[in-house]
Amino acid sequence: MARTFRQKRQAQPIAELNLTNLIDLGFTLLIIFMIATPLINQEQSMKLNLPVTSRSPQTAGKDTKAQVISIDQQGRYFWGNPPVAVTLTELTSRLNALAAQSSPPVISIHADADVKYQKVMTVLDELKKRGLERINLPSQPDR
């Protein structure tokens, strides 16, 4: 009588998880974030002189609708072309009307070079609230 000394094979998968690789990955990511975090904060605190554009202005397509918002040196808002003086509340109501259209036009913000940056950001914030994302910030070319 012949005997076989083989063990029966089990059909169960091995349920062990090797954590060494995951721990190495976690430490690597921690080191990367520790190095990158001071660089991000340093970039935001830099004082910048914004560049002057040197390219020629681009022309809009013939079928592109555009609406002009102007901000003069005193910080007053103007709507359209020819410009009509408006307050911020009138401007927001006109932007609501544009946002309700099925295909809103491109909003072109013409701001004087000496206007406070906050005035431009106020207009951009109002556009963002209404989902008007097609924005043009024109500049004059360098002489």
Secondary structure, 3 states (H helix, E strand, C coil): CCCCCCCCCCCCCCCCCCCHHHHHHHHHHHHHHHHHHHHHHHHHCCCCCCCCCCCCCCCCCCCCCEEEEEECCCCCEEECCCCEEECHHHHHHHHHHHHCCCCCCEEEEEECCCCCHHHHHHHHHHHHHCCCCCEECCCCCCC
